[in-house]
Amino acid sequence: MERLVSPKKTQEIVNKYKFKFSKSLGQNFLIDENILYKIVDGAEVSKEDTVIEVGPGIGTLTQVLSDRAKRVIAIEIDKKLIPILGKTLGDRDNVEVVHADILKIDINKLIEEKNIVGDIKLIANLPYYVTTPIIMKFLEEKVPIKNIVVMIQKEVAYRMQAQPGTKDYGSLSIAVQYYCDPKIITRVPCTVFIPQPKVESTVIKLEVLSEPRVKVKDEKLMFAIVKASFGKRRKTLLNALTNSELGFDKDTIRTALENSNIEPSRRGETLVIEEFARLSECLGK
């Protein structure tokens, strides 16, 4: 089948199957070939790779992925798109479409059931409303993926790669950078989609680390500290953590901060991830 990425072909498919875009599912189909190849090139897809694609839509990105990858497992939540994908990808022997909600399935079990071996990459044009839950599901559940290349809302991408002391730096920055090295590949204008979203997008690559960036005994405690530290950005660390749900009194927190070589008067937005790790180790004793 000819490429689906052109505006003409995409509209033809939409009209042919009388497809109605769902705002609740955040459906926007990419119609720019240059952006398509930036996604695939950025992920460095090769014949050694199995790609998990979330939200294939009508199969625009899936076509190019199947040309480059060994296998593509495309997971689509919208049952109305399943028969369309059967037509647009019917000639692709290395593509399997799975009708499922990515947030509700056991991805590691899926990998085992599909007998996926070798490098695995997550590549997707993600719906904005579930961007963070999907990415964090793959990372927190320790899915054995080499990298993640996704198109997401520009502001979210900037928060993922933000550094300490900047306005975008926050809990999401720490969560992503705990597991990955983030790198923005390209900005994407709203004009390259049908229908056009109201916000700009960005393609970001998350190179997954072989081990988390820092070692801590209690990940849950560290991320609770991170959340509390950014909960009230204007407050000092001492006050923000004392007035949180962590359950430690002010003297305990002060002592832990001092033992971590962190001034109690600092704000959470100034701490690097290694400092959050030291603080969680001190508080967890």
C-alpha positions in Angstrom: 0.0 0.0 0.0 1.2 3.5 -0.7 2.3 5.8 2.1 -0.4 7.0 4.5 1.4 10.0 5.6 0.2 12.5 3.0 -2.7 14.8 3.8 -4.6 13.5 0.8 -4.1 9.8 1.6 -4.9 10.3 5.3 -8.1 12.1 4.5 -9.0 9.5 1.9 -8.8 6.7 4.6 -10.7 8.8 7.1 -13.5 9.4 4.6 -13.6 5.8 3.2 -14.1 4.3 6.7 -16.2 7.2 8.0 -13.9 7.5 10.9 -14.8 10.0 13.6 -11.9 11.5 15.6 -12.2 11.1 19.3 -11.3 14.1 21.4 -11.3 11.9 24.6 -8.7 9.7 23.1 -6.6 12.6 21.8 -6.5 11.4 18.2 -4.4 13.5 15.8 -2.9 11.8 12.7 0.5 12.9 11.5 0.7 14.1 7.9 4.3 15.2 7.6 6.8 12.8 6.2 9.8 14.7 7.5 8.6 14.5 11.1 7.9 10.8 10.5 11.4 10.0 9.6 12.9 12.2 12.4 11.0 9.9 14.8 12.3 6.7 13.3 15.8 8.0 12.7 16.0 9.3 16.2 15.1 5.9 17.6 17.8 4.3 15.4 15.5 1.5 14.4 17.2 -1.5 12.9 16.4 -5.0 11.8 17.5 -6.2 15.2 14.8 -4.3 17.0 11.2 -5.0 18.1 9.2 -1.9 18.3 6.2 -1.4 20.6 4.0 1.3 19.1 1.3 2.8 21.3 -1.7 4.3 19.4 -0.9 3.5 15.7 -4.0 5.4 14.5 -4.4 4.4 10.8 -0.8 3.0 10.7 1.1 6.0 9.3 4.1 5.6 11.6 3.7 1.8 11.7 4.4 1.5 7.9 7.8 3.1 8.2 8.6 1.2 11.4 7.9 -2.1 9.8 10.3 -1.2 7.0 13.1 -0.7 9.4 12.4 -3.1 12.4 12.3 -6.8 12.8 8.9 -6.7 14.4 6.3 -4.1 15.3 3.7 -4.7 18.0 1.1 -1.9 17.6 -1.2 -1.5 20.6 -4.5 0.4 19.8 -7.2 1.2 22.3 -9.9 2.3 19.8 -11.8 -0.7 18.4 -13.0 1.4 15.4 -9.4 1.6 14.2 -8.7 -2.2 14.3 -10.4 -3.1 11.0 -8.8 0.0 9.4 -5.4 -1.2 10.5 -6.2 -4.6 9.2 -6.5 -3.0 5.7 -3.7 -0.5 5.9 -1.2 -2.9 7.4 -2.5 -6.2 5.9 0.5 -6.6 3.7 3.0 -6.3 6.6 4.0 -9.7 7.9 6.1 -8.3 10.7 3.3 -6.2 12.2 0.9 -7.4 14.8 -2.0 -5.2 16.0 -3.2 -5.7 19.6 -6.5 -4.2 20.7 -5.8 -3.1 24.3 -5.5 -0.3 26.7 -1.8 0.1 27.3 -2.3 1.3 30.8 -4.2 -1.8 31.8 -2.1 -4.6 30.3 1.0 -6.3 31.8 3.7 -5.3 29.3 6.3 -7.7 30.6 3.8 -10.5 30.2 3.0 -9.3 26.7 6.7 -9.4 25.8 6.9 -13.0 27.1 3.7 -14.1 25.4 4.9 -12.7 22.0 8.3 -14.3 22.5 10.1 -10.9 21.9 13.9 -11.1 22.1 16.6 -8.6 21.3 16.4 -4.9 21.6 12.9 -3.4 22.3 12.0 0.2 21.6 8.9 2.2 22.5 7.9 4.6 19.7 4.7 6.5 19.5 2.7 9.6 18.8 1.2 9.7 22.3 -2.2 11.2 23.2 -1.4 14.2 25.4 -3.7 13.3 28.2 -1.9 10.0 29.0 1.7 10.8 28.0 3.2 10.7 31.5 1.3 7.6 32.8 2.3 5.6 29.7 6.0 6.6 29.9 6.2 6.0 33.6 4.4 2.7 33.3 7.2 1.4 31.0 9.9 2.8 33.3 8.5 1.9 36.7 7.5 -1.6 35.6 11.1 -2.2 34.5 10.1 -3.1 30.9 13.4 -4.1 29.2 13.4 -1.3 26.6 16.5 0.3 25.1 15.0 3.7 24.3 11.7 5.6 24.1 11.1 8.0 21.2 7.7 9.7 21.5 5.9 12.8 20.2 4.3 14.6 23.2 3.2 18.1 24.2 6.0 20.6 24.0 5.7 21.7 27.7 5.9 18.1 29.0 9.0 17.4 26.9 10.7 20.4 28.3 9.9 19.4 31.8 11.3 15.9 31.2 14.7 17.3 30.3 14.8 20.3 32.6 17.8 21.0 34.8 17.9 22.2 38.5 17.2 25.9 39.0 14.9 26.3 35.9 11.2 26.9 35.9 10.5 23.7 34.2 12.4 21.5 36.7 10.1 19.4 38.9 9.0 16.0 39.9 8.6 14.8 36.4 12.2 15.9 35.6 13.5 13.8 38.5 11.3 10.8 37.7 12.3 10.6 34.0 16.0 11.4 34.6 16.2 8.7 37.4 15.7 6.1 34.6 16.8 7.9 31.4 19.0 10.4 29.5 16.4 12.7 27.8 17.2 14.5 24.6 14.8 16.7 22.5 14.9 15.7 18.8 12.7 18.3 17.2 9.8 20.6 17.7 6.6 19.8 15.8 4.0 22.5 14.8 0.3 21.8 15.1 -0.1 22.2 11.3 1.3 18.7 10.6 -1.7 16.9 12.0 -5.3 16.1 11.1 -7.1 17.5 13.0 -4.8 20.2 14.3 -4.2 20.1 18.0 -4.3 23.4 19.9 -0.7 23.0 21.3 2.7 22.4 19.8 4.4 19.0 20.1 7.9 17.8 20.5 9.7 14.6 19.7 11.8 13.5 22.6 14.2 10.5 23.0 14.7 8.9 26.4 17.7 6.7 26.4 17.0 4.1 29.1 19.9 3.7 31.6 21.1 0.1 32.4 20.7 1.0 36.0 18.8 3.9 37.7 20.9 7.0 37.9 21.3 6.8 41.7 21.0 3.9 44.1 18.6 4.2 47.0 17.2 1.6 49.4 13.7 3.0 49.2 12.6 4.4 45.8 9.1 5.1 47.2 10.5 7.3 49.9 12.8 9.2 47.6 10.0 10.1 45.2 7.7 11.0 48.1 10.4 13.5 49.2 10.7 14.8 45.6 7.0 15.3 45.4 6.9 17.1 48.8 9.8 19.3 47.9 8.1 20.6 44.7 4.6 20.7 46.3 5.2 24.2 47.5 8.0 25.6 45.4 8.2 28.9 47.3 8.9 27.2 50.6 12.3 26.2 51.9 13.0 22.5 51.9 12.8 22.4 55.7 9.3 23.9 55.7 8.0 22.1 52.6 9.0 18.7 54.0 7.8 19.4 57.5 4.4 20.5 56.3 4.0 17.5 54.0 2.6 14.0 54.5 6.0 12.4 54.9 5.4 12.0 58.6 8.8 13.3 59.9 9.0 16.1 62.5 11.0 19.3 61.9 14.0 18.3 63.9 14.3 15.0 62.2 14.1 16.7 58.8 16.6 19.4 59.8 19.1 16.7 61.0 18.7 14.7 57.8 19.2 17.8 55.6 22.4 18.7 57.6 23.7 15.1 57.3 23.1 15.2 53.6 25.1 18.4 53.3 22.0 20.3 52.1 21.2 23.7 53.6 17.7 23.7 55.1 17.0 27.1 53.6 17.4 25.8 50.0 14.3 25.1 47.8 13.6 21.8 46.1 14.1 23.2 42.6 17.8 23.6 43.4 18.5 20.0 44.3 20.1 17.6 41.9 18.9 14.0 41.9 22.0 12.8 43.8 21.0 15.2 46.7 17.5 13.8 46.8 19.0 10.3 47.0 21.2 11.2 49.9 18.4 12.9 51.7 16.2 9.8 51.3 18.9 7.6 52.6 19.3 9.8 55.7 15.6 10.0 56.4 15.2 6.3 55.8 17.6 5.2 58.5 
